[in-house]
Amino acid sequence: MAKTKIAVYLSEDHFAVVEVKINQGGGELLRYNIYSLGETGFSKEWLARIWKKEYYGHNRVISLLPQNLVRYKTISLPLLPDEQLQAALRMEMENSEAGSVYRTITVKREEEHTSVKLALIRDAELESYLSQLQDAGLTVKWVGLNHHGLQNYLAFNFDFLEGSGADLYLSFNNIYTEIGALTDTELLYRRVLPIGKKQLEEAPSKYLPELIEEIRLSLASYQTANNIPLPGQIWLFGAAKPDAEWLYQLTEALGISFEVPDRTRLSGVITGKHTAELAPLIGLALDEAWLDRQDWRFNTFQQARRERERRRTLTGLKAGLAGMLLIAGLFLGVQARAIRNEKNTAWFGGQKEKVAQLRKIEADANQKINQLKQLENWMERRGFELEFLRALQAGLPEGTQITDLIMEDGVIKGLSGSTRSVSRLLEKLQRTPGLQSFKLKGTITSDKNGMELFQLEGKFTPGEQKP
């Protein structure tokens, strides 16, 4: 990426260029030039010659758009979320302004609709303007608007006036004057007045009062639309230099001073009396250096197409590189695993006898642990069984005999026997702690002696009480 940023402007009568260097401590204006085209006019040979003569750092530039090529248009759209609003705006522009490149200047949401102000230029006209520079060997990265350059310049060089919330500017040129109000992000107001330096020089007594009245009406309209107080001064920019007498009369009539900038915060070359003319170019160079406001930049359809293709190619290259790195990583991983396994095998081979001895000790230890667990389980079951038999003996009615007992893990799978009354047996078991869960299993039968034969099942729960 180029370390310097170059901004250029080609008008009907002059060519201007600034080169800004960016460093950690800030920015430096390396050089600037304003060339009068004279009678011979502009040619690609002339531009190539001066570019080589002045030793500019490179040929990648940003260009300021001539104001006569730019149109402004306001579109009324429904109240929509941002994404849907942009889609509706694209559809409207494709239908009404096909073949035009546009950028959104302001978006105002009213009660029932959204008002969108656009700056637009025909793609063919933009291509024709850029071709003059490109034929001379320059590569134009993007082009920007005059007021965008002024926004960046003012934001970089001056603090906004206390309580105003915006800066007023007057861009004074030979055949027209542009008046506007802006913050560092928005263009609040803009109007072109059909009076410039040429008319004032021809008939100042006629055109100066007209200019004063037009500026007065513009300031009133700006205040009404935005409900913002006027600042104490108006910044004066543009290629034409107004006479001191004109500025005095403007100040006296309007009650507001006009400030002509004569410096920047950039170190290096001092712009002096040329600051007002170079301010938009310096602002666009600053945007390329620090602000990077992509939504303010104009490109031809062909440039936009090339940029999309470049991004797709870059994305493909990144994906391919990522794939190659992944494959390389997998290959190295397999290699590393093979080397590790080989080393482990060699180590285990050298430790074969020790490993066998350790495995034998481990097997003996596991066997003894299992024997201890079995012994513990047997001891636990032994105490459990004795306790169950004591509880059962206490809960059996007189004359009851037990003939069979099947017990697994504390659960009585089968308890068979005979008694005079099974219902009395169950009733007594229900009152015996730990035996409340016992119930009949199968049907009750009788033997030849009149005793009732039964089968019970349940779980012995010592220490639990029936709720």
Steps between C-alpha positions, in 0.01 A plus 500: 500500500628845409629695799381830353150604393457713187182689414445682170241726338460579131278797416447690175779748572738343752640178645574466874681225692601439864715219643467409869735272690370296792714406798456403865526859618225622265506633145725711283419692184791410273407719206218671316468661159235700316556514124319738267402319180527816289405515135635158408277328753544159654666203327618163619855580378504819707386319817746213452778753456431700818443180701847385411651844553360549852607152622168399652535184711270281286212518255209368713275802568165613636312753291261782592186499286421815302182647645343553157488121450318431829123514543305485824167326535255444787287182508204438731466139619283321760621458858708182477786332691845592367553182295156523333545874448825440309331231287210737419749776417692272261178400325391863465835608357516208256159603366543879496876555470636197318861553406575734792737453791356638824581545868266577790561845649232520771213285626218671692214300648182704523168397657366320192794463260878501464673773301828390338732751335741363241796625301525335160700511179455325169739207474594598145590857611701368792682257270574783255641723776719224644629393158680834465704419811540130428620560143785703649611201710315567828295236679193657661399296805177694564348847468335715766268797537604855583300517824636163616852636464398811695344286776825310547709816483294686762476199730877453486601863536240678710272434796131555434375830636355485849120466494456500122526129425601566137735700276380734227710533186498703182681351198572800276578430133508690171143439381313375808507497880410200713371551854466209739483389863660180620619300796782248480250233384203677338424762238216690667442755226631581151401754236669629184474873433540607134739784584879466499811710479452565129159668550622701800797631304279599206228681702562503877225756570243264341615156602639558852158601646346201324766271650442648846125443471545143374733418791251660744217284363721189513591559865133548592405183313780305672388616846136419431578152369744399774407719800871562572645843591741660256869482588703818535678459168483348154802317360595625156636246250527473123730565207405869463629766741234759601605862541536633853233763428247234404568310824464820701160574346387140551600515868331836556176395328467150650652557845722195469872489428673314219811301591749407226715205623873545447651197674458133587614280788718310257869562534721554196421743219291804600197551274440864599272689261431180302346322801139588409541350153692190613282419804273247319803315361669491840174368651473217246864405558426489875203271434724256316759522778288476816122515468435236233138603435419253224138617466624846391709374210392489136619236254396426144307181432815354346708586809237349728495186285879470515491549878241221540711270282811591701321419825375169361851414383643601838239290678583205274871541566438518874284187484765322293775603739292387795443167328870458430583583860239249618641226277853584610387492861334161456810363325730630771261364763509152344878519476532610861266223615703240308827625651346502847366146460840385373675651802243355739542155345877520532474614862250230593725242329788604725276488806333168411607306812408785735165542330426127532593506870282808561207338320537185717504713817196689371310174432582364850391825659173501308431139604557579868280811472220285357538247781482777759187640335337156502586457867356841582182422311469166679547665839237761416255235377565283802401774742207593278366143489527454876314825558231396252449164669469668841245748364308220323490287814358792693236568234367143453172405671497191724483176307653642183768291331745607228584230249701691233692829476662653190704823556705697243682825585267587782184426300280209606406328173299229674385427856284182524330335795175423682293686762157492656401834338689673219312826557609501864858428382498796259347724765776415747774543237364847423561595862852358505778752418685413175232250381222742395567452127415125501201392294342184363655324203251266332183360661423362845438122527425263794654171608322193644548634854314823421814716496521776237797475266653829380780655293623851578749743342642833604805693606647507846558865596648513847487842662220632273156577636179480308343845455 
